[in-house]
Amino acid sequence: MTRRLVRTGVQLAVFISFVLLLVLTLDNRFRVLPDSIHEYLPSHYSGFVVTDVTIATCSSINVFSGCKPDSMTWSQVEKDLYLRTGWTSSAFVRFERKKEEDLLPTDKVVIDLKISRLVPESTPDSKTGSEEWEPRLGGIWLKRTAKRHASDSQTVVTAIDVLFGADAVDPRLGWEVKDTPLLLDSRTEELEARISIRRGDLPKIKKPVPRINDNGRFKIMQLADLHLSTGLGVCREPVPAEPVPGRKCEADPRTLEFVERLLDEEQPDLVVMSGDQVNGETSRDAQSALFKVVKQLVDRKIPYAAIFGNHDDEGNLKRTGLMTILEDLPYSLSTAGPEEVDGVGNYIVEVLGRGNTHSALSIYLLDSHSYSPDERQFRGYDWIKPSQIRWFKNTAQGLKAKHREYTHMHMDVAFIHIPLPEYREPQNYYRGDWLEAPTAPGFNSGFKDALEEEGILFVSAGHDHVNDYCMLNKDQHEKPSLWMCYGGGAGFGGYGGYGDYVRRIRLFDFDMNAGRVMTYKRLEYGQTEAKIDEMMIVDGGVVKGPEEST
């Protein structure tokens, strides 16, 4: 009797533990994704080769169903092919990798990969030789060879990643997105889960060095609030609804067509992405969303620098993960900044002068964070913190002597995402559209004063999509000190419905010969060739007031 009670008690304890684990597993489906998902980063394995690729499925409600490889040689792309939208299943792309020197004579390395319902055709002139295609789950077909030292060529596959969407692209050097989605089931096909492969060794990324052009000019394009999604995205209040009659608006393609047109027409020397590149909850794979705009810049060899907005880390990646990806991409000048400073993305970009190594233009970029940490007292959005202001002032003051080595007029400018509290003072002079209440933080940390004290000529923000003005706080008894501009919302995935607002992009055109800065906007629709609200905001290296700026 006692043994029976003990056995029953043990069985009951096991059953209760199982139920508790099951409840926790189900409950977590409605919580924030775990850190392992939030902090997914693509893995780079220098010196490794891929020997096999497959798909592994596991149950989301069965706590005994393992979702991790059980072999040291197998790795997993930590992206659920269902993007955590399935109720009972998860699926992951796994790949076996080995160091080349550890390959056995019987080992095979992957030299080609395709996605197809049928056996892929082999062309006679294929570089991959006469090996047969081997089937795997999800419509994956592999071509493998027993050749040793295959990584010396550019044919062997050395890394695997997963991206999502019909418009998925990969801006990384040596990477190739397979143009057919995985064929595991209707759900993965609907999400357009795609494999991206890299051939050969990991290329070294050399950071670009921005420099004033030989004619003394330099142009910055500010891309504000692109709001890109995983997949094509949904248009919000597009104006017009159909630029081409009968052509349905798709948010990301229309946004990217706009950006692409202006990149080609304006040919900027630097692009500043000033936050909300990623559209929060619709970016279940933020990497796929971010790659779309980066690909346009990489293809044109345009350097770029990025800061984050309040929506960027509402998808599956936090700021640290997003910046780690950006830091490793071609032509990127983005960097996380000092660890002891609040936020991710407090850094400076130095633009060198013509024919010398001295800085002609300093661009300060700061993380303005997301939502207020004290909603009860200061509702709305966060603010630039004391540690950031100290970093900015120390950096600016520390560079002054070095900048004096530049023989002409050195300039300093800044970019943030959330506007400063001073943006909402109606008594200030402004030019451009003011169509919504500026959503600046309720607490004023004094960053505008710091900008003025260190001689910053202008600061430009994003965040408020349908405000695109430049503002100057100018007392009649004082000299003008600092222009405060908005970039104007560029993306169709974000709101834009105030007063038939047409999406736009702001540009800053520097003439270092005259120490002059002109700024203007370009429209997505309507007056597409015109420069809207063109004004001179700096001349002779100093801020100019409204009577001098037109």
N, C-alpha and C positions, 0 to 999 in steps of 0.2 A: 504493500500500500504506500509506504514512504517513498520507495523508488519510483512508483507511478506518479506520485505528486511532484517529486523532483523533476522527472522527465517532462511532465505536463508544464511545470513552471518554466523550465528551460525553453520548451517549444513556444510558450506564451511570450517569453522575453524576446525570443528571436522574431516572432510575428510582430510584436509591438515595435521593435527596432526597425523592421522592414517598413511598417506602415509609416513611422515617423520619417524615415528617409524618403519614402515615396511622397509624403506630403510636402517635405522641404523641396524635393525636386520639382514637383508641380508648382509649388508656391513661387519658386525662383523664376518661373516662366513669366511672371508678372512683375519681376523686380528689374533693377538695372542689371545689365549683363555683367558677368563676373569679370574681375580684373584681367584674367587670362585672355578674355575675348576683347576687352577694351584695349589692351596693350598689345594686340597682335602686331608683329613686325615681320616683314619678309626676311628670311634667313639667307645669308650668303656664306657659301662654304668654299673658300679658296682651296684648290688642290683636290677637291672631291669630284667624282663623276657619278652620274645617275645610272643605276643598273636595272631598275624596274620601277614601274608606276602602276598604281591601282587605286581603287576607291573602296573605302571601308565604311560600313553603315553600323549604327548602333541605336539602341532604343533610349529615348529620353525619359521614359518612365520606369525602365528596368535598371535598378541600381547595380545589378550585377553584370550589366552589359558594358564592357570597357570601351571607352572612346579614345584610348591612347595606344600607340604601337607597343607591342610586347617584345620587340627586338631592338638591340642597340644599333643595328644598321639601318633601321627604317625610321624615317621622319614623317611628319604630318604638317600640312599647311593648315594652320589653326583658323580656318574659316569654314563654318558650317555651310555646306552647299545649299541648304535650305534657308540660310540667313536667319536661323532661329525662328522661322515662321511656321514650321511644321509642328504638329501636336505630339507626335509619337516618335519621330525618327530624326536622326542627325546623320550626316554623311560627310566624309572628309577625303581629300586627295592625299594619298600617301606615296612616298617614293623611297626606294632603297638607294643609299649612297655609300660609296666606299672611297677611301684614298687610293689614288692610282697605284701607289707602290704596294698596296695590300691586295690588289686584284689577283685572283687565282687564275690559272690557265683555263679553268672551266667557266669563269665569270664572263658575262656579256655586259656591254655598256650600251645605253640607249643613244642612237644616232639620229632618230627621227620619231616624231609623234604626230598623229593625226586623230581627228574626231570624225567618225563616219558610221552610218548604219550598215554599210557594205564594206567589203574588203577594199582598201584604197588601191588605186592603180599604181604600178611601179613603172616609171619611165626608164627607157634604156640608158639614157645619159645621166641617170640619178647618181649623185655623189655618194649616196649611201650604199652602193653596191647591189648585190643580188640577194641580200637577206630577205626572208619572208616576213610579212606583217603578222604580228602576234596580237590576238584580241584580249582586251581587258574590259572590266565593267564600265558602264557609262559611255559606250561607243568609242573608247580609247583603243587605238591601234599603235603598237610599238614596233619599230624596226631596231633590232639589236645586232651587235657584232661582237665576236670574240677577240677582236684586235686589242693588243696591249698598247699603252701609251697613246690612247685615242685623244686625250685632252690636249695633246700638242697641236691638234688641228682645230678648226672651227666647226666641226661637224658634231662632236659629242655634246650631249645635253648635260649641263652641269648644275642647273638649278630649276626648280618648279615653283610656280605661284598660281594663285587663283584670283581672277577679277570677275566683275559682274556687269551685265548690261549689254544691249545691242551695240552701244557706242563705246565699248571698252577699248582703251588704248594703253600702251605701255611706253613711257618716255625714257626708260632706263636703257643705257647702252647695251647692245647685245641681246635684248629681250624681244620676244615675238609672241603676240597674242594669237591663239588659234581662232580662226574666224567662224567656227561652228561651236555652239554651246554644247556642254556635256549632255549626253542622252540617257541619263540615269532614269528619269521619269518625267512626267508632265510638269512637275513643280520646278525642277532644275532647268528645264527648257524655258519655262515662263520667266524665271529669274535670270536667264541667259548666263549661267555660270560657265566661265571660260578658263581654260588653262593657258598660262603664259610660260614660256620656256626661255632659258638663256643657254646659249651655246658658248663653248670656249671658257677661258678663265675670266675671273672678275676684272673688268677694266678699271684702271685708275682714273678717278674723276679729278680733273684739275679745275680749281676755282677760277672763274673769270676775273679779270681786273678791269673794272669800268674806268674809262678815260674820256676826257673832253675831246671832241672831234677836232680835226685839224683846222676847221673853220671857226673854232671857238664855241661851237654849239653843243648842247646836250639836252635831250628830251626825256621826260619821265611820264609814263602813262600810269594812272592810278586806276586799278580795277577794284571797285568797291562792291561788296555784297553780290557776288556771283550766284550764290545759293545753288550750287550744283548738287545733283542727287546721284544715287546709285540707280542707273538706268536713265531713261529719257526725261524723267521728271514731269511735273504737272504745271502748266502755265497758270500764274495768278494775275488776274486783271491785265491781260495783255492789251496794249494799245498800238495798232489796231488788233482786233482779235485774229484776223487773217490778213497778213501783209500781202499774200498772194491768194486771191479768191479760191476757195475750195481746199486750201492747204491748212490742215489742222495745226494749231500751235502746239509744239512740243518744247518744253522749257529749255532743256539743256542744248539741243541742237540749235535753237534760235539764239540763245545767249552766246554760244560759241561761234556761230556764224557772224554775229555782231562783232565780237572780239577779234575774230580772224580778219574781218574786213578792215578794221581800224589798225591792226598790227601792220597790215600790208600798206595801207594808205599813209599812216603817220610814221611808221618805221621808228619806234621809240628806241632809245639807247638803254633804257632800264624800265622794267615794269614793277610797280609796287602793288602787291595784293594786300589790301588794307583790312582784311577780316571778313568773316562769313563767306569764305570760299565754299564751304560745305553747308548743305542745307539741313543740318541737324538730324531730325528723326527720319527723314527720307533718305539718309545716307547710311544705310546699314553696313555698307562697306565704304568708309570714307576714303580709303586709298584709291578705289576706282573713280570716285568723284573728283578727287584732287588731280589725278593723273590726266584728266581730260583737258584742263586748261594748261597744265605744265607741258603737255605734248606739243601744243601750238607754239610755245615759247622755245622749247628745245629744237623743234624743227627749223625755227628761224634764227637760232643761236643768239637769243636775246637774254641777257642776264635778268634775274628777278629776285625780289626779296619779299617775304611774306610775314605778316603778323596775324593774330587770331582775333575773331569776334566772339560774341556770346553763343553763336550756334555751331561753331566749328567742332567743338568737342561734345556735342549732344548725340553724335552717332556712335560708332563702335570704337573710336579712338580718342584718347585724351590728348591734350596739347603736347605732352612729351612725346607721344607716339607719332603724332603728325609732324612735329619738328624733326624727329629722327629720320623720317622718310624724306622730308624736304632737304635736309642737310646732305643726303647722299645722292641727290638727283643732279643731272648735268645742268650747268649754267645757273645753279642756285647759289645765292649769297646769304641765304637764310641761316640763322644760327640761334641756338637756345638762349645764349647770353649767360651771365654769371649766375651760379646756383644760389648765391646769398641774396639775390635781388628778387623781389616778388614777381611772379609771373614767368611765362615762357616766351621768349622772343623780345628781349631788351638788348638791342645791339646797334651798331653803327656801320654804315656803308660809306667808305671813302672813295670818292671819284677823283682820280689823279688828273693833273694838268697835262697840257700838250707837251710831249717830249721830255717830261721830267717825272720824278718820283714823289713830288709834293702834292698834297691834297688840295684840290681846287674847290670841292664841294663835299660837305659832310651831311649825311642823311641819317637822322636819329629815328629809330623805330622802337616803339614801346608797346607792351602788352597792357591794354586797358581792362583786361579781365572780362567778367560776365555780369552776374547779378549781385545786387547789394548784399553784403554779409550781415547787414543790420536792417532788415525790412521794417521793423517796428519804428525805428527812428529816421531812416533814410530809405524811402521806397524807391524801387526802380533798379538802377544799374550801379555797378561798382566804379571805383575811381583809381587814379594813379596813386600808388602808395608811397610813403616816406622813403623807403629803401630805393625805390625807382628814381625819385627826385634827387636823392643823394648821389646815386650812380650817375644820373644825367649831368648834374652840376660838376661832379668830380671829373667825369670824362671830358666835358666841354672845357673846363678850366685847365685840365692837364694837357689838352691838345693845342691851346692857344699859341704857345711858343713855337710849336712845330708848324702850325698853320701860317704863322708869320713868315715862314721860309718861302711860301708861295709868293711869287713876285707880283701877282696881280690881286684882284679882289676875291678873297675867299668867302664862300657863302655857307650858311648852316640852315637846314630845314628839318621838319619832323613830320612823322605820320603816326596816327593812332586809329583805333576803331571807334570807340564810343566818344562822342564830342565832349568838350569841356563845358562846365556850367555857364561860362561866359558866352557860349553860342546862342543862348536863349534870351539875351538882353535886347529888347526891341529898340532901345534908343540908339544902338550902334548903327553905323552905316553898313549896308549890305547890298550886294548885287547878285541877282539870281532868284531862283524859286525858293520860297519859304511856304510850304504847303502843309506841314504838320508840326505839331509842337515838338521841339527838340527834346529827345529823351536822354538828356545829360544826367549825370549822377546828382543826387540830392545833396551830397556832401562835397564841398569844395576843398580839395587838398592843397591848392595853391600852385598847381603845375603851370598855369598860364604865367604867373609871376616869374617862375623859374625860367620859362622859355624866353621871356622878355629880358631878364637879367643876363642871360647867356647869348643874346643877340640872334636868336632864331628869327628868320625872316617870315616864315609861314608854317603853320601846322595844318594838315589836312586829315579829315576823319571820314568815316562812312556811317553805317548803322541806321541813320534815318534816310530811307530810300528816296523819298520825294522832296528832300531838301537838297539843294545843290548850290547854295549861295557861298560867296566869300564875304566875310564880315571883318570890319575894322573898328576897334575901340579907339576913337580919336577924340580927345578933348580939344576944344578950340585953342587952349593955351599950351598944349603939349604937341610934340612931334608924334606922328603915327609910329607904332612900334611893332605890331604883330598882326598879320592877316590870319584869319581862321576860316578855312574852306571846308566844304563838303565835296566828296567825289561824285555823289549822285548814284543811285542804284543802277547796276548794269544787268542784273540777272532776272530772268523771267520766273524763277522758282520762288522769289521773294515777292512781297506785296508791292503794289505800285498803282493803286487805283484812284489816287486823289487827282481830280481835275484833268482826266485824260492824260496822265503823265507818261511821256515817252521815255524809255530807258536811255541812259546816257553814260558817257565816260569822260572824266576830266583829264586834261593834259597840262603839264608844266614845261614850257620851252625856255631854256636858259641860253642867254647870250653872254658868255663870260668875257667877251671883249668889252662890252659896255656895262657889265655887272647888272644885267637886266633879266627879269623874269616875266614872261607873258603866260597867262593861263586862259584856257577856254575849254568848252565842252563840245562833244560830237554826239549826234543823235542816232538812234537805231532806225528811226522811221521819220519820214517827212523831209526836213531840210538836212539830208544826210551828208551833203558836201560842205555845209556851212560850219563856221566856227561860232558857237553860241556864247554870248556874254564874254567876248574876248576883252581882256583888260591887262594893263601893265601893273603889276603889284610891287615890283622892285626895279630900281634904276640906280646906277652908280653904286650898287652894293648896299643900298638902304631902302627901307620900306617907303613906298609912295602912297599918299592919300588919295581919296576918291577923285579930287579935282585934277589929279595928275595921272590917274590910272586908266583913263579911257582913250 
